[in-house]
């Protein structure tokens, strides 16, 4: 113990400065989140009493976390969690950190969810999509009886998903599967946020993404469409009549994914394409398209 006095103010200021020097894009915000995480104080308490002293052990732990974040370790890997759809999800190096952008996929799914639906989330990762979909539907829309399956090739990711389902008390069936390899049922709704980044593009992403998100959750192979091809072609035999297929895709993939659907022979089915930028994204476009046998061109 060196007897040094630490206050909320000087910890936050020093943390912000260190992250700014390291080139962290949202240095002030991350410094604040880590301070909140380590001390448990609210912003109101900070504003009312910024010179409140902080225990030396907590202060030193905060400083260590700041140094970790300065090395471009994602904030969520330090805190071990990420909020999604208003729920807290456990995350680690085995799963893609849930992005706010993907909430749009869940929100579109909530528009069509009905009692007793059978739902599949393909490439489920942390399980944030099926868990939040079922929990939100039950708690806020009073829709019950929905059954969900979450499929992923990664056993490590599924362990995270299982823990999230247990913590949030949502019954989801988890299946380790290379796309539909071990999935035998049919569904009323299939949602998916699969890997869709072109391999050559990944190296240009921020260190937090390319070095710490699992490569398997990012890499859409040479053209970014590998998993869309597989899901589109293999999902046909797993969709009930009138079923929905909803994708999150990259900002430049709408036409290509739509053509995949058309070439696969989808007729009289609706699908949604949520078009977003992968990182720091804003929804660019939202397409609803109903395939018909008579269609001769894409209806955008």
Protein Blocks (a to p, Z undefined) as FASTA:
>chain_A
ZZiacdfklmmmmmmmmmmmnopablmlmmmmmmmmmnopafklmmmmmmbccdfklmmm
mmmmmmmmmnopafklmnopaceehiacdddfkbccddfklmmmmmmmmmmgcehiacdd
ehklnommmmmmmmmmmmmnopghiacddddfblklmmmmmmmmmmnopacdddddehjl
macbdcfbdcddddfbdfklmmmpcfklmmmpcfklmmgojnopmmmmmmmmmmmmmcce
hiacdddddfklmmmmmmmmmmnopahiacddddddfbhpacfbdcdddddfklcbdcZZ
